[in-house]
Amino acid sequence: MIKVHHLNRSRSHRILWLLEELEQPYTIIPYTRDAQTNLAPPELSLVHPLGKSPMIEIDGTLIVESAAIVETLCTRYAPDMIPDRGTAAYLRHLELIHFAEGSAMTPILLNLYVSRLGDAGKPLHPRISSELDNHYRYMNSLVRPSGHFVLDRLSAADIMLSFPAEIAMRQKRGDDFPALAGFVEMIQDRPAYRRATEKGRVAGD
Ligand SMILES: N[C@@H](CCC(=O)N[C@@H](CS)C(=O)NCC(=O)O)C(=O)O
């Protein structure tokens, strides 16, 4: 049985969603963010020194990092969610599963932290905003007429990009990036996505 170390309101929702799409049984080990700091509780650091979510345990092996988890689960249970190696689609897949955490999240996190500085952070905001736009614009341009990234059906890249795309919508950027808004609407409407949301509810949410 797969175990998911799941933190409320976090990237681990996309792993629950993927497992629901794959119809694989799993158990959730829930963690609740600290009400004051919003950080993960110390128990997560007992599982892995980084103390971050998601983490999964599969066949006794602990896997951290969303993209590594998504790639592992898709390879094992739904290889057709990853394009065939050697194709242009595979290269785009590779790019985007790295882009989701390695690029798109950088201005998102800078925005989050610098906003807490109040006036002291003001000089940094024009650059952060232009980089947010830059990354959202790029994502928006990659949404295919089918509403997906990379393939014309759900793929691993869609799972990975769901997190930054949803943040863009929480920042009310839907009018600026309508294809991205359509993508978020489409994924949130999937029965598997809704099941993941229900199952992932942690006390306090
Ligand atoms: N790149 C990592 C990021 C993991 C990460 O930062 N997770 C956040 C939740 S969205 C977390 O655990 N934050 C709690 C904390 O830092 O205390 C991944 O995609 O798995």
The ligand as an SDF file (V2000), in Angstrom:
LIG
                    3D

 20 19  0  0  0  0  0  0  0  0999 V2000
    9.9190   21.0950   -4.5860 N   0  0  0  0  0  0  0  0  0  0  0  0
    9.2570   20.4110   -3.4950 C   0  0  0  0  0  0  0  0  0  0  0  0
    8.6400   21.4650   -2.6000 C   0  0  0  0  0  0  0  0  0  0  0  0
    8.0600   20.8710   -1.3440 C   0  0  0  0  0  0  0  0  0  0  0  0
    7.4700   21.9650   -0.4370 C   0  0  0  0  0  0  0  0  0  0  0  0
    8.0410   23.0520   -0.3060 O   0  0  0  0  0  0  0  0  0  0  0  0
    6.3020   21.6760    0.1310 N   0  0  0  0  0  0  0  0  0  0  0  0
    5.6390   22.6360    0.9830 C   0  0  0  0  0  0  0  0  0  0  0  0
    4.1400   22.4720    0.8580 C   0  0  0  0  0  0  0  0  0  0  0  0
    3.4620   23.1390   -0.5870 S   0  0  0  0  0  0  0  0  0  0  0  0
    5.9330   22.3650    2.4470 C   0  0  0  0  0  0  0  0  0  0  0  0
    6.0550   21.2350    2.8490 O   0  0  0  0  0  0  0  0  0  0  0  0
    5.9580   23.4450    3.2330 N   0  0  0  0  0  0  0  0  0  0  0  0
    5.9920   23.3740    4.6550 C   0  0  0  0  0  0  0  0  0  0  0  0
    7.1900   24.0180    5.2700 C   0  0  0  0  0  0  0  0  0  0  0  0
    8.0820   24.4580    4.5360 O   0  0  0  0  0  0  0  0  0  0  0  0
    7.2180   24.0820    6.4960 O   0  0  0  0  0  0  0  0  0  0  0  0
    8.2070   19.4800   -4.0910 C   0  0  0  0  0  0  0  0  0  0  0  0
    7.6330   19.7970   -5.1230 O   0  0  0  0  0  0  0  0  0  0  0  0
    7.9580   18.4140   -3.5280 O   0  0  0  0  0  0  0  0  0  0  0  0
  1  2  1  0
  2  3  1  0
  2 18  1  0
  3  4  1  0
  4  5  1  0
  5  6  2  0
  5  7  1  0
  7  8  1  0
  8  9  1  0
  8 11  1  0
  9 10  1  0
 11 12  2  0
 11 13  1  0
 13 14  1  0
 14 15  1  0
 15 16  2  0
 15 17  1  0
 18 19  2  0
 18 20  1  0
M  END
$$$$
